[in-house]
Amino acid sequence: MAEKRKYKKRFCKYCESKVDFMDYKEVGALRFSLSERYKIMPRRLTGNCKRHQDMISIVIKRARAAALVPYTVTRKAVVTQPFENLR
């Protein structure tokens, strides 16, 4: 029988700081939910609850539509410091 994986329980940092509203214009706050290729990170990696993960995905999609965050980056265009431009 395979052993059960042991990992650290992740907690939603937005619940801890009691965030009720997120703004798509605050691009610096979105960097924790985006990968280096600007993809939305899943809940199992970020530790967000369902409510805040849904809120983050809506905010990121709005920021992409407003051209504040790129949709995706190809493998050849990946930079070493991806969030340097998002200040």
C-alpha atoms as one frame of an Amber mdcrd trajectory, in Angstrom:
protein
   0.000   0.000   0.000   1.291   3.443  -0.854   2.111   5.807   1.941  -0.029
   8.874   2.392   1.691  12.057   1.288   2.524  14.441   4.055   2.480  18.098
   3.212   2.072  21.359   5.010  -1.506  22.595   5.275  -1.845  25.808   3.314
  -4.161  28.528   4.531  -5.902  31.218   2.535  -3.953  34.422   3.081  -6.919
  36.473   1.908  -9.162  34.993   4.618  -6.507  35.721   7.224  -6.293  39.369
   6.144 -10.115  39.547   5.758 -10.194  40.709   2.138 -13.719  41.287   0.822
 -12.935  43.051  -2.442 -10.056  42.883  -4.909  -9.334  45.461  -7.561  -7.970
  44.474 -10.963  -5.797  47.597 -11.056  -3.651  46.359  -8.146  -1.412  44.218
 -10.323   1.280  43.822  -7.675  -1.126  41.925  -5.434  -1.922  39.484  -8.237
   1.647  38.273  -8.651   1.234  35.633  -5.928  -1.546  33.986  -7.921   0.262
  33.996 -11.271   3.019  31.687 -12.449   6.179  32.883 -14.204   4.360  32.387
 -17.498   1.404  34.471 -16.224  -0.944  31.533 -15.809  -3.399  31.402 -12.919
  -2.057  29.165 -10.159  -4.432  26.441  -8.886  -5.884  26.356  -5.390  -3.829
  23.355  -4.339  -0.614  25.346  -4.848  -1.666  28.741  -3.510  -3.809  27.490
  -0.621  -6.653  29.871  -1.380 -10.215  29.054  -0.450 -12.823  28.618  -3.187
 -14.370  32.044  -2.641 -11.097  33.926  -2.952  -9.794  31.752  -5.793 -12.916
  32.581  -7.821 -12.449  36.251  -6.971  -8.791  36.134  -8.032  -9.580  34.445
 -11.330 -12.179  37.122 -12.173  -9.761  39.907 -11.232  -6.934  38.413 -13.314
  -9.232  38.013 -16.312 -10.300  41.655 -15.996  -6.675  42.774 -15.740  -5.852
  40.764 -18.859  -8.733  42.373 -20.761  -7.457  45.801 -19.674  -3.946  44.828
 -20.880  -2.392  45.191 -17.418  -1.320  41.542 -17.348  -0.364  39.513 -20.447
  -2.405  36.427 -21.292   0.485  33.956 -21.595   4.141  34.016 -22.498   5.771
  31.569 -24.880   8.700  29.462 -23.762  11.130  31.518 -25.813   9.953  34.816
 -24.326  10.138  33.808 -20.646  12.207  36.347 -18.726  14.186  35.826 -15.535
  12.262  38.465 -13.552   8.674  38.211 -14.856   7.030  40.476 -12.260   9.496
  43.314 -12.540   7.253  45.145 -15.036   4.105  44.780 -12.884   4.818  47.493
 -10.334
